[in-house]
Amino acid sequence: MSNININNMTFKHVSYLWDDAKAAALAGDEVALFIYRSNLLGADLRLTNYGGGNTSVKITDKDPLTGETSEVMWIKGSGGDIGTLTKSGCAALYLDRLRNLENVYRGIEFEDEMVELFNHCIFDLASKAPSIDTPLHGFLPFKHIDHLHPDAAIAIAAAKDGAKITEELFNGEIGWVGWQRPGFDLGLQLRSCLEEAEKKGKKLRGIMLGSHGLFTWGDTAYESYVNTLEVIEKCAEYLENNYGKKRPVFGGKKIESLPEADRKLKAAKVAPILRGFCSSERQMIGHYTDDARVLEFINSNDLSKLAPLGTSCPDHFLRTKISPLVLTLEPNEDLSDIDAIKAKLTPAFEAYRAMYKEYYNTCKKSNSPAMRDPNPVVILYPGVGMFTFAKDKTMARLASEYYINAVNVMKGAEAVSEYTSLPHQEAFDIEYWLLEEAKLQRMPKPKALSGRVAVITGSAGGIGKAIAKKFAQEGACVVINDINEERLEQATTEFITLFGKDAVASTLLNVTDEKSTEKALDQASLAFGGADIIVNNAGISISKSIAEHTLEEWDRLYDILVKGQFIVSKAGIEVMRKQGFGGDIVNIVSKNAVVAGPNNPGYGSAKAAQAHLTRLMAAELGADKIRVNTVNPDAVISDSNIWSGGWAEGRAKAYGITVAELPAYYAKRTLLNEIILPDDIANACFAFVGGLLDKSTGNALNVDGGVSMGFYR
């Protein structure tokens, strides 16, 4: 909600979400109230970014060893997010033990060794690992504390004269501690700031951290919550009142954006090219946004001045790199000549990588980790929007959100003063912090299809749905599609529930229509940056003798099976060639491509055409490192559209049995006496694309339980 009046203050720039009834139900449980407060604060991205900031509460509890009362601090654990925080995501520490670590603290050059000592302070043995922010909360005496990264506050904290602005804006009620990397010493500085204010007779309601964020507090969860909102609201109001006063925002508009439909189309066409450049070391997933805040920044006169400065808040910097890459392409640039566009962009990417290597070599220390990927994370295309690339969709999306935070900070700082970013050495010390490196080393090994994007036609049900699920389970981002809108909506809901919104995109697709197919591949490029795997699965089946077969049925079979495979493959190949790192096309054909049987002239011959088209494409696309392979199913009955439209009746008639007898009939005629399921086909597709058969193309894999007539000779 907005425009809510609390304590004679109207909240316009933050959301007041406190529910008295919900809070009353938690009365008496300070930890539950601390978590409730944390979730409310984390629900508003204007208050803090995902995973950023920290919250805490200090309570008294019974020591399980002595039975005596001890003071305990509950705080968000390392790597958590306050918006989704639960008790299991918190760390609980003996407060006296934490504070007593000051007795063994050897100085700022020994910061990292203190983190391991936090483990000696654990009260709740089920605790998550305490974060680096733990002493920042521990050395402040307040019961409830909020440490957030609000754009409005960081804009002031990152301003050249931020300390002076803070003092004047809050009449000395908000303290100031200059930039320093989070750690034990910063906790001691916060305590000193508070003590110095008390000596001067001032009662602080918070402390601003230079370039970093904000600390606020209260005696109760509610008091801390409202205090936090009030401070951020005042910062935001101050910025709003100053926008455009000194000079136009970001120096005014330099260029106009393309109309929305045109810029999204332009983004879809250029994204695979950018993804190819950014994937020179490892395959990346992309994210695109044309958020109004981004467009205001990238279309401005100040873009060339501010973009190279990078971000200020360490949380922003960690996910967006030292600076973005600004493209020199015109908004209406002709992208039809892919080689020419790549030639135009190559110097820009080479210059960025060289800049990053120089930054690393200049700032590195004897114990610094090896240099990481030198490619940009954030790419700005004036007039079009912002692209971000990371190892998975979630990280790419978060990088986008963090850079929007940084844009907001730059906008505010420039409105009231002059924006300042972290010096390169400070930025490097954050990026290559050994504690951050240890976190990276603890990350689980990527799944087989991590960093890959799969488009599976006809994936709202049957075999296609099973393939899409298998690929998503193995780490791929999947673009599910269908010609049936209701069926697609149901499948999309199911996939998002199973795999999360970042792993799934969906689009209507008629494989016989070039425009529909182009739109679907554009959707894949907008959602994930491109496509690496195309599975041609969409199909129909008609079982009739040649005498009974109509021309319309013949054309329908060839349109969907053969022409559809041609259209979708052609569109997918275009995207893969833009990316430049190869890919996979898997065609779901059939045992009937090889076996001649009764009542099957249209379907069988169309499947044979699909199979040979696979071989022809494999022969043509090897130079592009695009592998093309076939999976031949047979008699996949479960959840398959193949049994609609009279196919089951036709096959039963051909074999002289009833429809009910078909499953057993099909199983008995196989060498393994097995019923074939959609999951079996999905496993075969994964075998081709999962990494173990990277040197295999033009091959066919039968998944039919063993039908000797279908053996390749």
ZABA-194986 format. One record per residue (C-alpha): residue in three letters; x, y, z. Coordinates in nm, 3 decimals, m for minus. Each point is the difference from the previous one (the first is absolute). Last residue first. Layout:
N
aa east north up
Ala X Y Z
...
END
This chain:
713
aa east north up
Arg 2.074 m5.236 m4.148
Tyr m0.191 0.206 0.251
Phe m0.226 m0.220 0.211
Gly m0.369 0.085 m0.031
Met m0.103 m0.350 m0.114
Ser 0.168 m0.131 0.315
Val m0.226 0.197 0.230
Gly 0.183 0.038 0.333
Gly m0.176 0.178 0.282
Asp m0.073 0.289 m0.235
Val 0.251 0.269 0.084
Asn 0.216 0.000 m0.314
Leu 0.288 0.247 m0.007
Ala 0.092 0.153 m0.334
Asn 0.327 0.166 m0.095
Gly 0.087 0.294 m0.225
Thr 0.216 0.154 0.271
Ser 0.212 m0.132 0.287
Lys 0.306 0.181 0.129
Asp m0.178 0.166 0.292
Leu m0.141 m0.339 0.104
Leu 0.077 0.012 0.374
Gly m0.110 0.359 0.042
Gly m0.369 m0.027 0.089
Val m0.136 0.072 m0.350
Phe m0.018 m0.346 m0.160
Ala m0.061 m0.199 0.318
Phe m0.254 0.261 0.104
Cys m0.208 m0.082 m0.306
Ala 0.012 m0.370 0.089
Asn m0.106 0.073 0.357
Ala m0.297 0.205 m0.124
Ile m0.106 m0.290 m0.224
Asp m0.003 m0.236 0.298
Asp m0.186 0.260 0.206
Pro m0.280 m0.003 m0.259
Leu m0.055 m0.372 0.073
Ile 0.070 m0.316 m0.202
Ile m0.164 m0.324 0.118
Glu 0.258 m0.277 0.020
Asn 0.022 m0.360 m0.131
Leu 0.376 0.040 m0.053
Leu m0.005 m0.136 m0.356
Thr m0.314 0.197 m0.072
Arg m0.318 m0.157 m0.143
Lys m0.138 m0.069 0.344
Ala 0.015 0.366 0.108
Tyr m0.195 0.122 m0.305
Tyr m0.270 m0.259 0.046
Ala m0.032 0.070 0.372
Pro m0.051 0.368 m0.067
Leu m0.235 m0.062 m0.297
Glu m0.249 m0.242 0.162
Ala m0.240 0.275 0.110
Val m0.012 0.129 m0.358
Thr m0.125 m0.341 m0.118
Ile 0.199 m0.238 m0.219
Gly 0.037 m0.082 m0.370
Tyr 0.341 0.161 m0.035
Ala m0.101 0.261 m0.258
Lys m0.332 0.058 0.177
Ala 0.181 0.066 0.328
Arg 0.230 0.243 m0.181
Gly m0.290 0.190 m0.151
Glu m0.199 0.009 0.324
Ala 0.301 0.134 0.186
Trp 0.061 0.261 m0.270
Gly m0.362 0.118 m0.007
Gly 0.064 0.366 0.067
Ser 0.155 m0.046 0.341
Trp 0.252 m0.268 0.082
Ile 0.298 0.209 m0.113
Asn m0.097 0.271 0.245
Ser 0.203 m0.185 0.260
Asp m0.059 m0.023 0.373
Ser 0.127 m0.361 0.013
Ile m0.007 m0.188 m0.330
Val 0.354 0.012 m0.130
Ala m0.025 m0.273 m0.262
Asp 0.336 0.054 m0.167
Pro 0.268 0.261 0.051
Asn 0.279 0.084 m0.245
Val 0.235 0.269 0.129
Thr 0.193 0.179 m0.272
Asn 0.312 0.216 0.004
Val 0.128 0.336 m0.119
Arg 0.316 0.147 0.154
Ile 0.076 0.368 m0.062
Lys 0.376 0.059 0.014
Asp m0.045 0.261 m0.277
Ala 0.225 m0.201 m0.234
Gly m0.216 m0.303 0.072
Leu m0.312 0.174 m0.125
Glu m0.036 m0.136 m0.353
Ala 0.049 m0.373 0.055
Ala m0.211 0.009 0.315
Met m0.272 0.186 m0.190
Leu m0.010 m0.269 m0.268
Arg m0.009 m0.277 0.257
Thr m0.289 0.158 0.185
Leu m0.183 0.066 m0.328
His 0.031 m0.375 m0.059
Ala m0.179 m0.081 0.323
Gln m0.271 0.261 m0.052
Ala m0.066 m0.132 m0.351
Ala m0.031 m0.353 0.140
Lys m0.247 0.134 0.256
Ala m0.205 0.154 m0.281
Ser 0.007 m0.336 m0.183
Gly m0.124 m0.186 0.308
Tyr m0.276 0.251 0.082
Gly m0.142 0.014 m0.352
Pro 0.036 m0.366 m0.099
Asn m0.105 m0.158 0.332
Asn m0.292 m0.240 m0.035
Pro 0.229 m0.306 m0.023
Gly 0.366 m0.010 0.099
Ala 0.338 0.099 m0.135
Val 0.259 0.048 0.273
Val 0.272 0.266 m0.030
Ala m0.170 0.335 0.053
Asn m0.268 m0.195 0.189
Lys 0.243 m0.044 0.290
Ser m0.066 0.364 0.053
Val 0.132 0.358 m0.027
Ile 0.068 0.231 0.293
Asn 0.263 0.231 m0.143
Val 0.283 0.121 0.220
Ile 0.180 0.320 m0.095
Asp 0.301 0.084 0.211
Gly 0.226 0.301 0.036
Gly 0.299 0.184 m0.137
Phe 0.197 0.280 0.162
Gly m0.055 0.284 m0.245
Gln m0.286 0.176 0.170
Lys m0.128 0.145 m0.327
Arg 0.039 m0.342 m0.161
Met m0.211 m0.153 0.275
Val m0.278 0.255 m0.056
Glu m0.010 m0.063 m0.376
Ile 0.012 m0.377 0.060
Gly m0.308 0.024 0.222
Ala m0.200 0.177 m0.270
Lys 0.100 m0.260 m0.261
Ser m0.072 m0.287 0.240
Val m0.347 0.136 0.075
Ile m0.092 0.041 m0.366
Phe 0.145 m0.336 m0.118
Gln m0.149 m0.203 0.285
Gly m0.337 0.163 m0.065
Lys 0.028 m0.068 m0.373
Val 0.059 m0.368 0.072
Leu m0.225 m0.091 0.291
Ile m0.264 0.273 0.008
Asp m0.034 0.075 m0.370
Tyr 0.066 m0.357 m0.113
Leu m0.272 m0.143 0.222
Arg m0.246 0.276 m0.088
Asp 0.068 m0.040 m0.372
Trp m0.076 m0.374 0.012
Glu m0.314 0.059 0.206
Glu m0.124 0.258 m0.250
Leu 0.081 m0.237 m0.289
Thr m0.220 m0.264 0.156
His 0.117 m0.348 0.107
Glu m0.257 m0.276 m0.045
Ala 0.168 m0.166 m0.297
Ile 0.344 0.048 0.150
Ser m0.114 m0.184 0.311
Lys m0.052 0.211 0.307
Ser 0.186 0.084 0.319
Ile 0.035 0.374 0.060
Ser 0.251 0.133 0.248
Ile 0.079 0.350 0.119
Gly 0.320 0.177 0.093
Ala 0.194 0.244 0.208
Asn 0.333 m0.150 0.113
Asn 0.268 0.197 m0.177
Val 0.244 0.051 0.287
Ile 0.215 0.309 m0.036
Ile 0.287 0.046 0.243
Asp 0.225 0.304 0.032
Ala m0.241 0.295 m0.004
Gly 0.043 0.374 0.050
Gly 0.037 0.262 0.273
Phe m0.224 m0.158 0.263
Ala m0.340 0.171 m0.007
Leu 0.048 0.239 m0.290
Ser 0.181 m0.262 m0.208
Ala m0.256 m0.271 0.075
Gln m0.280 0.242 m0.087
Asp 0.173 0.081 m0.327
Leu 0.011 m0.374 m0.068
Ala m0.377 m0.018 0.056
Lys m0.063 0.305 m0.219
Glu 0.203 m0.153 m0.283
Thr m0.208 m0.318 0.031
Ser m0.330 0.188 m0.015
Lys 0.126 0.198 m0.298
Glu 0.113 m0.316 m0.180
Asp m0.330 m0.182 0.049
Thr m0.012 m0.381 m0.014
Val 0.147 m0.029 0.350
Asn m0.294 0.187 0.152
Leu 0.138 0.126 0.328
Leu m0.154 0.168 0.303
Thr 0.270 0.107 0.240
Ser 0.142 m0.100 0.334
Ala 0.302 0.087 0.212
Val 0.133 m0.208 0.287
Ala 0.312 m0.023 0.216
Asp m0.026 0.340 0.167
Lys m0.364 m0.047 0.095
Gly 0.068 m0.294 0.228
Phe 0.062 m0.368 m0.080
Leu m0.299 m0.200 0.119
Thr m0.258 0.275 0.056
Ile 0.121 0.185 m0.309
Phe m0.030 m0.323 m0.199
Glu m0.355 m0.072 0.118
Thr m0.122 0.352 m0.073
Thr 0.155 m0.015 m0.345
Ala m0.158 m0.340 m0.069
Gln m0.348 0.129 0.085
Glu 0.046 0.311 m0.211
Leu 0.127 m0.207 m0.294
Arg m0.300 m0.235 0.007
Glu m0.234 0.297 m0.003
Glu 0.189 0.167 m0.288
Asn 0.017 m0.308 m0.226
Ile 0.270 0.051 m0.264
Asp 0.263 m0.092 0.254
Asn 0.312 0.139 0.158
Ile 0.252 m0.051 0.276
Val 0.316 0.207 m0.005
Val 0.234 m0.176 0.241
Cys 0.295 0.127 0.201
Ala 0.225 m0.299 0.053
Gly 0.119 m0.131 0.336
Glu m0.037 m0.378 m0.027
Gln m0.348 0.009 0.153
Ala m0.095 0.258 m0.265
Phe 0.120 m0.236 m0.274
Lys m0.196 m0.292 0.141
Lys m0.311 0.211 0.041
Ala 0.023 0.129 m0.358
Ile 0.045 m0.354 m0.133
Ala m0.302 m0.127 0.198
Lys m0.210 0.290 m0.129
Gly 0.099 m0.076 m0.357
Ile m0.084 m0.370 0.037
Gly m0.354 0.068 0.120
Gly m0.109 0.353 0.082
Ala 0.074 0.373 m0.015
Ser 0.327 m0.065 m0.183
Gly m0.124 0.002 m0.360
Thr 0.331 0.138 m0.118
Ile 0.293 m0.019 0.241
Val 0.210 0.317 0.018
Ala 0.299 m0.049 0.228
Val 0.233 0.260 0.150
Arg 0.334 m0.100 0.151
Gly 0.198 0.151 0.287
Ser m0.047 m0.304 0.221
Leu m0.076 m0.307 m0.211
Ala 0.223 m0.251 0.180
Lys m0.057 0.145 0.345
Pro 0.253 0.243 0.142
Lys 0.211 m0.128 0.293
Pro m0.131 0.130 0.329
Met 0.137 0.332 0.129
Arg 0.256 m0.041 0.276
Gln 0.281 0.139 m0.216
Leu m0.205 0.312 m0.065
Lys m0.050 0.057 0.372
Ala 0.375 m0.043 0.059
Glu 0.064 0.260 m0.270
Glu m0.231 0.241 0.183
Leu 0.200 m0.055 0.319
Leu 0.322 0.046 m0.195
Trp m0.122 0.341 m0.118
Tyr 0.054 0.018 m0.375
Glu m0.304 0.214 m0.081
Ile 0.015 0.196 0.326
Asp 0.374 0.068 m0.011
Phe m0.037 0.083 m0.368
Ala m0.261 0.265 0.073
Glu 0.220 0.155 0.267
Gln 0.293 0.000 m0.242
His m0.211 0.149 m0.278
Pro m0.127 0.287 0.214
Leu m0.369 m0.045 0.085
Ser m0.231 0.242 m0.177
Thr m0.069 0.370 0.053
Tyr m0.308 0.187 m0.122
Glu 0.003 0.378 0.028
Ser m0.242 0.207 0.208
Val m0.378 0.006 0.048
Ala m0.131 m0.113 m0.339
Glu 0.319 m0.187 m0.093
Ala m0.028 m0.215 0.312
Gly m0.365 m0.078 m0.071
Lys 0.048 m0.105 m0.361
Met 0.315 m0.195 0.079
Val m0.178 m0.191 0.276
Asn m0.301 m0.077 m0.221
Val 0.234 m0.127 m0.271
Ala 0.176 m0.218 0.257
Asn m0.332 m0.153 0.108
Ile m0.074 m0.061 m0.369
Tyr 0.339 m0.172 m0.009
Tyr m0.105 m0.222 0.287
Glu m0.324 m0.099 m0.172
Ser 0.186 m0.092 m0.319
Ala 0.258 m0.199 0.191
Leu m0.289 m0.175 0.175
Arg m0.147 m0.102 m0.334
Ala 0.334 m0.139 m0.121
Met 0.054 m0.184 0.328
Thr m0.347 m0.156 m0.018
Lys 0.043 m0.088 m0.367
Asp 0.318 m0.197 0.049
Lys 0.376 0.044 m0.045
Ala m0.036 0.372 m0.061
Phe m0.086 0.250 m0.273
Thr m0.178 0.335 0.026
Phe m0.157 0.194 m0.284
Met m0.128 0.357 0.033
Gly m0.228 0.196 m0.230
Val m0.066 0.112 m0.359
Gly 0.065 0.373 m0.049
Pro 0.351 m0.030 0.137
Tyr 0.115 m0.364 0.019
Leu 0.150 m0.064 0.344
Ile 0.178 m0.327 0.074
Val 0.039 m0.121 0.360
Val 0.196 m0.316 0.088
Pro 0.304 0.088 m0.210
Asn 0.255 m0.265 m0.097
Pro 0.321 m0.042 0.199
Asp m0.102 m0.335 0.155
Arg 0.193 m0.033 0.325
Met 0.362 0.073 0.070
Ala 0.164 m0.250 0.233
Pro m0.058 0.053 0.371
Ser 0.207 0.269 0.172
Asn 0.271 m0.120 0.240
Ser 0.288 0.211 m0.132
Lys m0.226 0.296 m0.062
Lys m0.191 0.111 m0.308
Cys m0.087 0.364 m0.065
Thr 0.198 0.084 m0.312
Asn m0.020 m0.347 m0.154
Tyr m0.375 m0.019 0.055
Tyr m0.076 0.346 m0.134
Glu 0.227 m0.064 m0.298
Lys m0.183 m0.326 m0.070
Tyr m0.335 0.179 0.024
Met 0.109 0.271 m0.241
Ala 0.128 m0.263 m0.247
Arg m0.332 m0.185 0.022
Tyr m0.189 0.325 m0.063
Ala 0.224 0.091 m0.295
Glu m0.052 m0.344 m0.155
Phe m0.376 0.038 0.047
Ala m0.003 0.340 m0.169
Pro 0.234 m0.114 m0.280
Thr m0.229 m0.298 m0.079
Leu m0.321 0.202 m0.024
Lys 0.044 0.134 m0.354
Ala 0.128 m0.332 m0.133
Lys m0.294 m0.177 0.164
Ile m0.238 0.247 m0.162
Ala 0.161 m0.054 m0.342
Asp m0.015 m0.378 0.036
Ile m0.366 0.017 0.098
Asp m0.108 0.205 m0.300
Ser m0.370 0.042 0.083
Leu 0.062 0.208 0.311
Asp m0.075 0.340 m0.153
Glu 0.054 0.251 0.280
Asn m0.319 0.185 0.105
Pro 0.123 0.061 0.355
Glu 0.348 0.079 m0.133
Leu 0.272 m0.238 0.114
Thr 0.274 0.147 0.221
Leu m0.069 m0.246 0.278
Val 0.073 0.098 0.361
Leu 0.177 m0.272 0.198
Pro m0.072 0.021 0.371
Ser 0.247 0.069 0.280
Ile 0.204 m0.181 0.270
Lys m0.231 m0.299 0.010
Thr m0.384 m0.013 0.032
Arg m0.059 m0.257 0.274
Leu 0.272 0.087 0.248
Phe m0.040 0.371 m0.079
His m0.359 0.026 0.112
Asp 0.070 m0.173 0.333
Pro 0.312 0.215 0.041
Cys m0.205 0.322 m0.026
Ser 0.182 0.249 m0.223
Thr m0.055 m0.104 m0.360
Gly 0.203 0.047 m0.318
Leu 0.178 0.323 m0.094
Pro 0.003 m0.092 m0.371
Ala m0.380 0.046 m0.019
Leu m0.003 0.350 0.152
Lys 0.175 0.222 m0.256
Ser m0.106 m0.171 m0.324
Leu m0.357 m0.034 0.128
Asp m0.020 0.365 0.103
Asn m0.166 0.124 m0.320
Ser m0.287 m0.240 0.054
Asn m0.154 m0.286 m0.200
Ile 0.161 m0.267 0.221
Phe m0.126 0.160 0.321
Glu m0.362 0.075 m0.089
Leu m0.022 m0.337 m0.175
Val 0.113 m0.183 0.312
Arg m0.252 0.176 0.222
Ala m0.277 m0.072 m0.254
Asp 0.075 m0.374 0.015
Asp 0.104 m0.132 m0.341
Thr 0.126 m0.326 0.144
Tyr 0.186 m0.299 m0.136
His 0.143 m0.309 0.170
Gly 0.262 m0.239 m0.131
Ile 0.136 m0.344 0.081
Met 0.372 m0.064 m0.036
Gln 0.214 m0.279 m0.146
Arg 0.352 0.013 0.134
Glu 0.318 0.175 m0.112
Ser m0.105 0.169 m0.327
Ser m0.360 0.008 0.118
Cys m0.032 0.378 0.019
Phe 0.072 0.035 m0.373
Gly m0.257 m0.266 m0.093
Arg m0.256 0.149 0.234
Leu 0.042 0.336 m0.171
Ile m0.075 m0.158 m0.337
Pro m0.294 m0.194 0.145
Ala m0.142 0.324 0.149
Val 0.017 0.205 m0.323
Lys m0.317 m0.129 m0.168
Ala m0.213 m0.016 0.315
Ala 0.113 0.346 0.109
Lys m0.093 0.148 m0.338
Leu m0.344 m0.160 0.026
Lys m0.040 0.134 0.352
Arg 0.116 0.343 m0.118
Asp m0.247 m0.001 m0.288
Ala m0.301 m0.103 0.210
Glu 0.079 0.264 0.262
Pro 0.062 0.291 m0.240
Leu 0.376 0.064 m0.040
Ser 0.142 0.213 0.273
Glu 0.088 0.362 m0.068
Ile 0.353 0.138 0.024
Lys 0.192 0.249 0.215
Lys m0.253 0.058 0.279
Gly 0.101 0.232 0.284
Gly 0.315 0.035 0.208
Phe m0.077 m0.315 0.197
Val m0.311 0.175 0.137
Pro 0.004 0.358 m0.127
Arg 0.215 0.240 0.204
Lys 0.010 0.132 0.357
Lys m0.375 m0.021 0.053
Gly m0.077 m0.297 m0.226
Tyr m0.049 m0.244 0.284
Asn 0.047 0.185 0.331
Asn m0.341 m0.048 0.161
Glu 0.005 m0.365 m0.099
Leu 0.336 m0.049 0.169
Tyr m0.118 0.148 0.329
Glu m0.319 m0.207 m0.014
Ala 0.205 m0.316 m0.051
Cys 0.225 0.075 0.297
Lys m0.299 0.084 0.222
Glu m0.176 m0.320 m0.104
Ile 0.313 m0.200 0.078
Val 0.019 0.142 0.353
Glu m0.373 m0.044 0.062
Leu m0.006 m0.356 m0.132
Thr 0.287 m0.106 0.225
Asn m0.154 0.165 0.304
Val m0.329 m0.174 m0.076
Tyr 0.161 m0.343 m0.014
Ser 0.222 0.058 0.305
Glu m0.297 0.116 0.204
Tyr m0.202 m0.301 m0.116
Ala 0.267 m0.254 0.087
Thr 0.040 0.160 0.339
Asp 0.269 0.216 0.161
Gly 0.098 0.148 m0.335
Trp 0.273 0.008 m0.265
Thr 0.145 0.145 m0.319
Phe 0.318 m0.074 m0.196
Leu 0.028 0.121 m0.360
Gly 0.193 m0.084 m0.311
His 0.335 m0.023 m0.178
Ser 0.155 0.301 m0.169
Gly 0.070 0.150 0.346
Leu m0.189 m0.185 0.274
Met m0.284 0.208 0.142
Ile m0.077 m0.053 0.367
Gly m0.341 m0.005 0.169
Arg m0.233 0.148 0.261
Leu 0.281 0.180 0.178
Lys m0.046 0.176 0.333
Lys 0.233 0.297 0.021
Gly 0.149 0.130 0.325
Lys 0.344 0.057 m0.148
Lys 0.139 m0.296 0.193
Glu m0.295 m0.203 m0.128
Ala 0.097 0.079 m0.360
Glu 0.355 m0.116 0.064
Glu m0.130 m0.324 0.154
Leu m0.222 m0.075 m0.302
Cys 0.281 0.059 m0.247
Ser 0.232 m0.211 0.215
Arg m0.243 m0.292 m0.007
Leu m0.031 0.028 m0.377
Gln 0.378 0.010 m0.026
Leu 0.033 m0.318 0.206
Gly m0.237 m0.178 m0.238
Leu 0.204 0.132 m0.294
Asp 0.307 m0.154 0.158
Phe m0.163 m0.342 0.015
Gly m0.098 m0.012 m0.363
Pro m0.170 0.182 m0.285
Arg 0.240 0.182 m0.238
Gln 0.040 0.361 0.097
Trp m0.164 0.314 m0.127
Gly m0.044 0.283 0.250
Val m0.213 m0.025 0.312
Trp m0.272 0.263 0.040
Gly m0.259 0.052 0.272
Ile m0.371 0.067 m0.051
Glu m0.167 0.222 0.261
Gly 0.236 0.293 m0.076
Asn m0.273 0.227 m0.136
Phe m0.119 m0.272 m0.237
Leu 0.042 0.182 m0.331
Glu 0.291 0.214 0.117
Glu 0.216 m0.283 0.135
Thr m0.084 m0.232 m0.289
Ile 0.078 0.269 m0.258
Lys 0.336 0.070 0.164
Ala 0.095 m0.366 0.007
Gly m0.112 m0.049 m0.361
Asp 0.226 0.270 m0.139
Lys 0.116 m0.194 m0.306
Ala m0.325 m0.193 m0.011
Ala 0.017 m0.377 0.049
Ala m0.166 0.006 0.345
Ile m0.266 0.237 m0.133
Ala m0.086 m0.229 m0.289
Ile 0.047 m0.292 0.240
Ala m0.292 0.131 0.207
Ala m0.239 0.031 m0.294
Asp 0.105 m0.333 m0.151
Pro m0.066 m0.179 0.326
His 0.271 m0.249 0.097
Leu m0.114 m0.121 0.340
His 0.135 m0.068 0.350
Asp m0.292 m0.028 0.240
Ile 0.054 m0.038 0.376
His m0.230 m0.113 0.282
Lys 0.125 m0.009 0.360
Phe 0.245 0.286 m0.022
Pro 0.344 m0.014 0.158
Leu 0.209 0.019 m0.321
Phe 0.312 m0.216 0.014
Gly m0.182 m0.316 m0.102
His m0.173 0.144 m0.305
Leu 0.319 0.098 m0.184
Pro 0.164 m0.309 0.153
Thr m0.232 m0.228 m0.203
Asp 0.038 0.174 m0.337
Ile 0.251 m0.261 m0.125
Ser m0.281 m0.253 0.019
Pro m0.054 m0.269 0.261
Ala m0.021 m0.354 m0.145
Lys m0.354 m0.129 0.040
Ser m0.095 m0.098 0.351
Ala m0.129 m0.346 0.095
Leu 0.242 m0.005 0.297
Asp m0.177 0.302 0.149
Phe 0.243 0.194 0.218
Ile 0.296 0.040 m0.237
Cys 0.282 0.217 0.134
His 0.289 m0.232 m0.081
Asn m0.121 m0.001 m0.363
Phe 0.058 0.374 m0.016
Leu 0.369 m0.081 0.033
Glu 0.009 m0.114 m0.362
Val m0.111 0.346 m0.108
Met 0.268 0.166 0.211
Glu 0.280 m0.142 m0.215
Asp m0.121 0.215 m0.291
Glu 0.062 0.330 0.174
Phe 0.373 m0.052 0.064
Glu 0.121 0.313 m0.182
Ile m0.257 0.199 0.197
Gly 0.152 m0.072 0.335
Arg 0.098 m0.290 0.225
Tyr m0.342 m0.070 0.154
Val 0.052 m0.235 0.296
Asn m0.160 0.217 0.270
Glu m0.258 0.133 m0.247
Leu m0.127 m0.357 m0.020
Asn m0.159 0.076 0.337
Arg m0.287 0.168 m0.183
Leu m0.097 m0.323 m0.172
Arg 0.036 m0.197 0.323
Asp m0.224 0.248 0.185
Leu m0.264 m0.015 m0.274
Tyr m0.032 m0.378 m0.003
Leu m0.094 m0.062 m0.363
Ala m0.308 m0.100 m0.201
Ala 0.035 m0.026 m0.379
Cys m0.308 0.020 m0.219
Gly m0.120 m0.188 m0.307
Ser m0.182 m0.265 0.202
Lys m0.204 0.277 0.163
Thr m0.133 0.102 m0.339
Leu 0.114 0.279 m0.233
Thr m0.173 0.047 m0.334
Gly 0.020 0.380 m0.020
Ile 0.307 0.004 0.223
Asp 0.204 m0.196 m0.252
Gly 0.268 m0.245 0.110
Gly 0.364 m0.037 m0.105
Ser 0.139 m0.001 0.353
Gly m0.261 m0.024 0.274
Lys m0.250 0.268 0.094
Ile 0.050 0.090 0.364
Trp m0.113 m0.125 0.341
Met 0.201 0.143 0.288
Val m0.003 m0.176 0.337
Glu 0.031 0.143 0.350
Ser 0.030 m0.285 0.250
Thr m0.219 m0.114 0.288
Glu 0.138 m0.290 0.201
Gly m0.080 m0.365 m0.060
Thr 0.372 m0.065 m0.019
Leu 0.026 m0.212 m0.316
Pro m0.325 0.081 m0.186
Asp 0.043 0.374 0.075
Lys m0.350 0.135 0.048
Asp m0.083 0.292 m0.224
Thr 0.014 0.377 0.006
Ile m0.062 0.178 m0.328
Lys 0.191 0.210 m0.254
Val m0.153 0.043 m0.346
Ser 0.157 0.020 m0.343
Thr m0.036 0.114 m0.359
Asn 0.234 m0.010 m0.299
Gly 0.049 0.165 m0.334
Gly 0.004 m0.156 m0.343
Gly m0.133 m0.334 m0.120
Tyr m0.246 0.169 m0.235
Asn 0.057 0.374 0.004
Thr m0.112 0.223 0.286
Leu m0.257 0.263 0.082
Arg m0.120 0.086 m0.350
Leu m0.021 m0.376 m0.061
Asp m0.295 m0.014 0.242
Ala m0.070 m0.357 0.116
Gly 0.330 m0.010 0.188
Leu m0.126 0.249 0.257
Leu m0.316 m0.199 0.061
Asn 0.192 m0.327 0.027
Ser 0.242 0.151 0.251
Arg m0.281 0.131 0.221
Tyr m0.160 m0.346 0.008
Ile 0.339 m0.157 0.077
Phe 0.058 0.241 0.289
Leu m0.356 m0.063 0.122
Ala 0.063 m0.377 0.000
Val 0.324 0.054 0.191
Glu m0.175 0.226 0.251
Asp m0.265 m0.261 0.081
Gly m0.223 0.165 0.259
Ala m0.246 0.131 m0.257
Leu 0.000 m0.202 m0.323
Ala m0.379 0.001 m0.046
Ala 0.007 0.372 0.078
Ala 0.235 0.054 m0.295
Lys m0.245 m0.164 m0.237
Ala m0.286 0.211 0.136
Asp 0.202 0.321 m0.007
Asp 0.095 m0.045 m0.366
Trp 0.313 0.193 m0.093
Leu 0.032 0.057 m0.375
Tyr 0.096 0.368 m0.026
Ser 0.148 0.021 m0.350
Val 0.268 0.257 m0.072
His 0.012 0.316 m0.213
Lys m0.333 0.153 0.103
Phe m0.011 m0.060 0.373
Thr m0.171 0.290 0.176
Met 0.147 0.098 0.335
Asn m0.207 0.111 0.299
Asn 0.108 m0.312 0.191
Ile m0.148 m0.213 m0.280
Asn m0.185 0.141 m0.303
Ile m0.036 m0.234 m0.296
Asn 0.060 0.153 m0.346
Ser 0.108 m0.338 m0.135
Met m0.104 m0.364 0.045
END
